[in-house]
């Protein structure tokens, strides 16, 4: 049986990728956060570019956070919320209540 170079690479990648751990920003528990961050920005009537300017970040950074291409840590969450004109503790409490309600519905 003759195997092409492309098939060999694909077989090798399947083996490597199959054994890699899932990144935490792709976990089901994290999926709600990017959508919530976008909601905060939109409720503040800010574009990605405007929010980025307030945070000292490029528009692409905001986009990557909102699409889960980049993980957001707690200090970034605080800056995001305050840049949207919100109290960070209140925003986090709101996120927790959304997460808790979604968990209850899935049970």
MARPAKE-145256 format. One record per residue: residue number from 1; x, y, z of N, C-alpha, C in turn. Coordinates in steps of 0.001 Angstrom, whole numbers, plus 500000, padded with zeros to 6 digits. Layout:
N
<atom nr="NUM" n_u="X" n_v="Y" n_w="Z" ca_u="X" ca_v="Y" ca_w="Z" c_u="X" c_v="Y" c_w="Z"/>
...
This chain:
107
<atom nr="1" n_u="500850" n_v="498816" n_w="500000" ca_u="500000" ca_v="500000" ca_w="500000" c_u="500890" c_v="501240" c_w="500000"/>
<atom nr="2" n_u="500627" n_v="502168" n_w="499110" ca_u="501391" ca_v="503403" ca_w="499002" c_u="500625" c_v="504490" c_w="499750"/>
<atom nr="3" n_u="501342" n_v="505209" n_w="500628" ca_u="500741" ca_v="506283" ca_w="501409" c_u="501419" c_v="507592" c_w="501009"/>
<atom nr="4" n_u="500620" n_v="508601" n_w="500729" ca_u="501180" ca_v="509890" ca_w="500318" c_u="501761" c_v="510623" c_w="501527"/>
<atom nr="5" n_u="502578" n_v="511623" n_w="501242" ca_u="503154" ca_v="512445" ca_w="502313" c_u="502055" c_v="513118" c_w="503134"/>
<atom nr="6" n_u="501020" n_v="513598" n_w="502466" ca_u="499911" ca_v="514266" ca_w="503147" c_u="499227" c_v="513319" c_w="504122"/>
<atom nr="7" n_u="499010" n_v="512082" n_w="503703" ca_u="498376" ca_v="511093" ca_w="504580" c_u="499267" c_v="510792" c_w="505781"/>
<atom nr="8" n_u="500563" n_v="510703" n_w="505564" ca_u="501486" ca_v="510450" ca_w="506676" c_u="501443" c_v="511573" c_w="507698"/>
<atom nr="9" n_u="501438" n_v="512809" n_w="507225" ca_u="501364" ca_v="513960" ca_w="508126" c_u="500039" c_v="513946" c_w="508876"/>
<atom nr="10" n_u="498935" n_v="513683" n_w="508174" ca_u="497622" ca_v="513651" ca_w="508813" c_u="497556" c_v="512582" c_w="509891"/>
<atom nr="11" n_u="498089" n_v="511424" n_w="509614" ca_u="498096" ca_v="510342" ca_w="510597" c_u="498904" c_v="510759" c_w="511817"/>
<atom nr="12" n_u="500054" n_v="511363" n_w="511576" ca_u="500903" ca_v="511825" ca_w="512677" c_u="500234" c_v="512907" c_w="513503"/>
<atom nr="13" n_u="499568" n_v="513857" n_w="512839" ca_u="498887" ca_v="514930" ca_w="513562" c_u="497722" c_v="514399" c_w="514372"/>
<atom nr="14" n_u="496970" n_v="513445" n_w="513811" ca_u="495859" ca_v="512861" ca_w="514565" c_u="496365" c_v="512228" c_w="515850"/>
<atom nr="15" n_u="497500" n_v="511573" n_w="515772" ca_u="498074" ca_v="510941" ca_w="516954" c_u="498502" c_v="511986" c_w="517974"/>
<atom nr="16" n_u="499171" n_v="513028" n_w="517519" ca_u="499647" ca_v="514075" ca_w="518421" c_u="498481" c_v="514863" c_w="518999"/>
<atom nr="17" n_u="497576" n_v="515317" n_w="518159" ca_u="496465" ca_v="516141" ca_w="518608" c_u="495508" c_v="515336" c_w="519481"/>
<atom nr="18" n_u="495299" n_v="514092" n_w="519140" ca_u="494385" ca_v="513259" ca_w="519913" c_u="494805" c_v="513098" c_w="521361"/>
<atom nr="19" n_u="496097" n_v="513157" n_w="521647" ca_u="496564" ca_v="512949" ca_w="523008" c_u="496748" c_v="514249" c_w="523781"/>
<atom nr="20" n_u="496551" n_v="515411" n_w="523121" ca_u="496737" ca_v="516691" ca_w="523786" c_u="495523" c_v="517016" c_w="524648"/>
<atom nr="21" n_u="495774" n_v="517704" n_w="525740" ca_u="494687" ca_v="518123" ca_w="526609" c_u="493917" c_v="519266" c_w="525955"/>
<atom nr="22" n_u="492625" n_v="519351" n_w="526247" ca_u="491803" ca_v="520450" ca_w="525751" c_u="492173" c_v="521711" c_w="526501"/>
<atom nr="23" n_u="492355" n_v="522810" n_w="525776" ca_u="492667" ca_v="524077" ca_w="526433" c_u="491451" c_v="524527" c_w="527223"/>
<atom nr="24" n_u="491701" n_v="525158" n_w="528370" ca_u="490606" ca_v="525519" ca_w="529257" c_u="489626" c_v="526508" c_w="528645"/>
<atom nr="25" n_u="490081" n_v="527366" n_w="527704" ca_u="489130" ca_v="528289" ca_w="527104" c_u="488150" c_v="527579" c_w="526176"/>
<atom nr="26" n_u="488397" n_v="526307" n_w="525889" ca_u="487487" ca_v="525529" ca_w="525059" c_u="486608" c_v="524600" c_w="525892"/>
<atom nr="27" n_u="486758" n_v="524637" n_w="527206" ca_u="485945" ca_v="523780" ca_w="528064" c_u="484514" c_v="524300" c_w="528117"/>
<atom nr="28" n_u="483590" n_v="523424" n_w="528414" ca_u="482186" ca_v="523840" ca_w="528464" c_u="481951" c_v="524877" c_w="529562"/>
<atom nr="29" n_u="482712" n_v="524809" n_w="530635" ca_u="482551" ca_v="525768" ca_w="531724" c_u="482971" c_v="527179" c_w="531323"/>
<atom nr="30" n_u="483876" n_v="527302" n_w="530374" ca_u="484379" ca_v="528614" ca_w="529960" c_u="483536" c_v="529246" c_w="528852"/>
<atom nr="31" n_u="482795" n_v="528453" n_w="528124" ca_u="482092" ca_v="528929" ca_w="526919" c_u="481169" c_v="530116" c_w="527140"/>
<atom nr="32" n_u="480606" n_v="530252" n_w="528320" ca_u="479670" ca_v="531342" ca_w="528583" c_u="480366" c_v="532694" c_w="528744"/>
<atom nr="33" n_u="481627" n_v="532687" n_w="529168" ca_u="482307" ca_v="533952" ca_w="529453" c_u="482505" c_v="534832" c_w="528228"/>
<atom nr="34" n_u="483014" n_v="534340" n_w="527110" ca_u="483182" ca_v="535228" ca_w="525956" c_u="481874" c_v="535892" c_w="525514"/>
<atom nr="35" n_u="480797" n_v="535147" n_w="525531" ca_u="479490" ca_v="535707" ca_w="525173" c_u="479079" c_v="536786" c_w="526176"/>
<atom nr="36" n_u="479346" n_v="536547" n_w="527447" ca_u="479018" ca_v="537524" ca_w="528487" c_u="479841" c_v="538804" c_w="528309"/>
<atom nr="37" n_u="481124" n_v="538651" n_w="527999" ca_u="481979" ca_v="539821" ca_w="527785" c_u="481451" c_v="540664" c_w="526619"/>
<atom nr="38" n_u="481052" n_v="539996" n_w="525564" ca_u="480489" ca_v="540718" ca_w="524419" c_u="479212" c_v="541451" c_w="524822"/>
<atom nr="39" n_u="478385" n_v="540790" n_w="525608" ca_u="477146" ca_v="541394" ca_w="526084" c_u="477439" c_v="542662" c_w="526894"/>
<atom nr="40" n_u="478430" n_v="542609" n_w="527777" ca_u="478802" ca_v="543788" ca_w="528570" c_u="479210" c_v="544943" c_w="527653"/>
<atom nr="41" n_u="480020" n_v="544633" n_w="526652" ca_u="480492" ca_v="545666" ca_w="525726" c_u="479323" c_v="546269" c_w="524950"/>
<atom nr="42" n_u="478450" n_v="545402" n_w="524454" ca_u="477320" ca_v="545888" ca_w="523658" c_u="476338" c_v="546698" c_w="524515"/>
<atom nr="43" n_u="476120" n_v="546281" n_w="525756" ca_u="475234" ca_v="547035" ca_w="526647" c_u="475810" c_v="548422" c_w="526947"/>
<atom nr="44" n_u="477147" n_v="548526" n_w="526958" ca_u="477807" ca_v="549817" ca_w="527160" c_u="477838" c_v="550630" c_w="525864"/>
<atom nr="45" n_u="477287" n_v="550054" n_w="524788" ca_u="477246" ca_v="550684" ca_w="523474" c_u="478644" c_v="551073" c_w="522979"/>
<atom nr="46" n_u="479567" n_v="550130" n_w="523156" ca_u="480945" ca_v="550323" ca_w="522708" c_u="481248" c_v="549378" c_w="521556"/>
<atom nr="47" n_u="482030" n_v="549835" n_w="520615" ca_u="482550" ca_v="548945" ca_w="519585" c_u="483772" c_v="548235" c_w="520158"/>
<atom nr="48" n_u="484222" n_v="547211" n_w="519468" ca_u="485448" ca_v="546534" ca_w="519905" c_u="486610" c_v="547521" c_w="519921"/>
<atom nr="49" n_u="486666" n_v="548384" n_w="518928" ca_u="487743" ca_v="549372" ca_w="518838" c_u="487693" c_v="550351" c_w="520019"/>
<atom nr="50" n_u="486491" n_v="550811" n_w="520365" ca_u="486345" ca_v="551756" ca_w="521484" c_u="486728" c_v="551112" c_w="522814"/>
<atom nr="51" n_u="486278" n_v="549877" n_w="523032" ca_u="486644" ca_v="549189" ca_w="524271" c_u="488153" c_v="548948" c_w="524319"/>
<atom nr="52" n_u="488716" n_v="548536" n_w="523200" ca_u="490154" ca_v="548333" ca_w="523134" c_u="490926" c_v="549591" c_w="523484"/>
<atom nr="53" n_u="490467" n_v="550728" n_w="522980" ca_u="491135" ca_v="552004" ca_w="523282" c_u="491078" c_v="552308" c_w="524777"/>
<atom nr="54" n_u="489935" n_v="552041" n_w="525398" ca_u="489801" ca_v="552273" ca_w="526844" c_u="490727" c_v="551363" c_w="527646"/>
<atom nr="55" n_u="490937" n_v="550148" n_w="527133" ca_u="491762" ca_v="549169" ca_w="527849" c_u="493230" c_v="549214" c_w="527429"/>
<atom nr="56" n_u="493543" n_v="550007" n_w="526413" ca_u="494910" ca_v="550054" ca_w="525905" c_u="495285" c_v="548806" c_w="525121"/>
<atom nr="57" n_u="494282" n_v="548208" n_w="524470" ca_u="494475" ca_v="546974" ca_w="523694" c_u="493985" c_v="547203" c_w="522264"/>
<atom nr="58" n_u="494507" n_v="546442" n_w="521304" ca_u="493991" ca_v="546558" ca_w="519937" c_u="492614" c_v="545906" c_w="519807"/>
<atom nr="59" n_u="491893" n_v="546293" n_w="518769" ca_u="490568" ca_v="545710" ca_w="518502" c_u="490662" c_v="544200" c_w="518375"/>
<atom nr="60" n_u="491742" n_v="543699" n_w="517795" ca_u="491890" ca_v="542252" ca_w="517595" c_u="491943" c_v="541503" c_w="518931"/>
<atom nr="61" n_u="492485" n_v="542138" n_w="519955" ca_u="492546" ca_v="541518" ca_w="521290" c_u="491129" c_v="541340" c_w="521834"/>
<atom nr="62" n_u="490291" n_v="542373" n_w="521674" ca_u="488892" ca_v="542299" ca_w="522120" c_u="488178" c_v="541190" c_w="521358"/>
<atom nr="63" n_u="488353" n_v="541169" n_w="520049" ca_u="487740" ca_v="540131" ca_w="519215" c_u="488153" c_v="538739" c_w="519689"/>
<atom nr="64" n_u="489431" n_v="538537" n_w="519924" ca_u="489916" ca_v="537221" ca_w="520344" c_u="489359" c_v="536803" c_w="521703"/>
<atom nr="65" n_u="489146" n_v="537754" n_w="522590" ca_u="488528" ca_v="537434" ca_w="523880" c_u="487062" c_v="537055" c_w="523706"/>
<atom nr="66" n_u="486362" n_v="537773" n_w="522849" ca_u="484932" ca_v="537531" ca_w="522644" c_u="484636" c_v="536270" c_w="521847"/>
<atom nr="67" n_u="485621" n_v="535742" n_w="521164" ca_u="485425" ca_v="534524" ca_w="520381" c_u="486143" c_v="533324" c_w="520990"/>
<atom nr="68" n_u="486645" n_v="533481" n_w="522196" ca_u="487336" ca_v="532412" ca_w="522941" c_u="488628" c_v="531964" c_w="522265"/>
<atom nr="69" n_u="489196" n_v="532819" n_w="521423" ca_u="490518" ca_v="532518" ca_w="520879" c_u="491603" c_v="532869" c_w="521884"/>
<atom nr="70" n_u="491220" n_v="533667" n_w="522865" ca_u="492142" ca_v="534075" ca_w="523912" c_u="491420" c_v="533988" c_w="525248"/>
<atom nr="71" n_u="492081" n_v="533428" n_w="526229" ca_u="491505" ca_v="533290" ca_w="527566" c_u="491634" c_v="534611" c_w="528323"/>
<atom nr="72" n_u="490601" n_v="534966" n_w="529068" ca_u="490584" ca_v="536192" ca_w="529864" c_u="490796" c_v="535824" c_w="531331"/>
<atom nr="73" n_u="491790" n_v="536458" n_w="531971" ca_u="492003" ca_v="536179" ca_w="533400" c_u="491188" c_v="537166" c_w="534241"/>
<atom nr="74" n_u="491217" n_v="536985" n_w="535542" ca_u="490347" ca_v="537770" ca_w="536423" c_u="490705" c_v="539259" c_w="536399"/>
<atom nr="75" n_u="491974" n_v="539596" n_w="536302" ca_u="492349" ca_v="541012" ca_w="536264" c_u="491867" c_v="541660" c_w="534967"/>
<atom nr="76" n_u="491887" n_v="540910" n_w="533889" ca_u="491373" ca_v="541421" ca_w="532613" c_u="489856" c_v="541565" c_w="532657"/>
<atom nr="77" n_u="489185" n_v="540633" n_w="533333" ca_u="487734" ca_v="540733" ca_w="533507" c_u="487393" c_v="542015" c_w="534253"/>
<atom nr="78" n_u="488135" n_v="542306" n_w="535311" ca_u="487898" ca_v="543522" ca_w="536095" c_u="488078" c_v="544759" c_w="535218"/>
<atom nr="79" n_u="489171" n_v="544792" n_w="534449" ca_u="489426" ca_v="545933" ca_w="533566" c_u="488338" c_v="546050" c_w="532494"/>
<atom nr="80" n_u="487899" n_v="544912" n_w="531961" ca_u="486848" ca_v="544894" ca_w="530939" c_u="485572" c_v="545518" c_w="531502"/>
<atom nr="81" n_u="485151" n_v="545037" n_w="532669" ca_u="483912" ca_v="545524" ca_w="533285" c_u="483996" c_v="547012" c_w="533593"/>
<atom nr="82" n_u="485090" n_v="547444" n_w="534208" ca_u="485213" ca_v="548859" ca_w="534558" c_u="485309" c_v="549728" c_w="533301"/>
<atom nr="83" n_u="485933" n_v="549224" n_w="532250" ca_u="486006" ca_v="549964" ca_w="530984" c_u="484631" c_v="550082" c_w="530327"/>
<atom nr="84" n_u="483729" n_v="549185" n_w="530685" ca_u="482341" ca_v="549250" ca_w="530199" c_u="481467" c_v="550081" c_w="531143"/>
<atom nr="85" n_u="482092" n_v="550697" n_w="532171" ca_u="481362" ca_v="551553" ca_w="533101" c_u="480631" c_v="550807" c_w="534195"/>
<atom nr="86" n_u="481059" n_v="549571" n_w="534461" ca_u="480381" ca_v="548737" ca_w="535458" c_u="481249" c_v="548506" c_w="536684"/>
<atom nr="87" n_u="480601" n_v="548193" n_w="537781" ca_u="481297" ca_v="547730" ca_w="538964" c_u="481689" c_v="546280" c_w="538689"/>
<atom nr="88" n_u="482968" n_v="545975" n_w="538811" ca_u="483457" ca_v="544639" ca_w="538461" c_u="482829" c_v="543547" c_w="539320"/>
<atom nr="89" n_u="482631" n_v="543819" n_w="540601" ca_u="482025" ca_v="542822" ca_w="541489" c_u="480584" c_v="542542" c_w="541069"/>
<atom nr="90" n_u="479860" n_v="543584" n_w="540711" ca_u="478469" ca_v="543413" ca_w="540263" c_u="478430" c_v="542634" c_w="538944"/>
<atom nr="91" n_u="479359" n_v="542934" n_w="538036" ca_u="479412" ca_v="542215" ca_w="536760" c_u="479727" c_v="540741" c_w="536990"/>
<atom nr="92" n_u="480662" n_v="540468" n_w="537902" ca_u="481020" ca_v="539080" ca_w="538174" c_u="479864" c_v="538348" c_w="538839"/>
<atom nr="93" n_u="479177" n_v="539012" n_w="539737" ca_u="478004" ca_v="538416" ca_w="540387" c_u="476934" c_v="538080" c_w="539353"/>
<atom nr="94" n_u="476747" n_v="538964" n_w="538401" ca_u="475787" ca_v="538720" ca_w="537318" c_u="476206" c_v="537506" c_w="536484"/>
<atom nr="95" n_u="477492" n_v="537418" n_w="536184" ca_u="477997" ca_v="536271" ca_w="535421" c_u="477766" c_v="534977" c_w="536201"/>
<atom nr="96" n_u="478051" n_v="534990" n_w="537500" ca_u="477840" ca_v="533790" ca_w="538320" c_u="476372" c_v="533384" c_w="538338"/>
<atom nr="97" n_u="475475" n_v="534351" n_w="538430" ca_u="474045" ca_v="533994" ca_w="538457" c_u="473617" c_v="533408" c_w="537119"/>
<atom nr="98" n_u="474147" n_v="533931" n_w="536010" ca_u="473837" ca_v="533352" ca_w="534701" c_u="474367" c_v="531924" c_w="534604"/>
<atom nr="99" n_u="475568" n_v="531731" n_w="535098" ca_u="476204" ca_v="530400" ca_w="535064" c_u="475434" c_v="529421" c_w="535946"/>
<atom nr="100" n_u="475042" n_v="529863" n_w="537136" ca_u="474293" ca_v="529000" ca_w="538044" c_u="472925" c_v="528640" c_w="537476"/>
<atom nr="101" n_u="472260" n_v="529607" n_w="536855" ca_u="470956" ca_v="529325" ca_w="536239" c_u="471080" c_v="528350" c_w="535095"/>
<atom nr="102" n_u="472120" n_v="528485" n_w="534290" ca_u="472333" ca_v="527563" ca_w="533172" c_u="472632" c_v="526170" c_w="533675"/>
<atom nr="103" n_u="473388" n_v="526062" n_w="534764" ca_u="473712" ca_v="524752" ca_w="535343" c_u="472463" c_v="524070" c_w="535870"/>
<atom nr="104" n_u="471565" n_v="524835" n_w="536492" ca_u="470334" ca_v="524269" ca_w="537029" c_u="469431" c_v="523748" c_w="535910"/>
<atom nr="105" n_u="469390" n_v="524484" n_w="534785" ca_u="468552" ca_v="524064" ca_w="533656" c_u="469064" c_v="522780" c_w="533003"/>
<atom nr="106" n_u="470390" n_v="522586" n_w="533039" ca_u="470952" ca_v="521414" ca_w="532367" c_u="470844" c_v="520150" c_w="533205"/>
<atom nr="107" n_u="470435" n_v="520270" n_w="534442" ca_u="470317" ca_v="519079" ca_w="535312" c_u="468973" c_v="518438" c_w="535208"/>
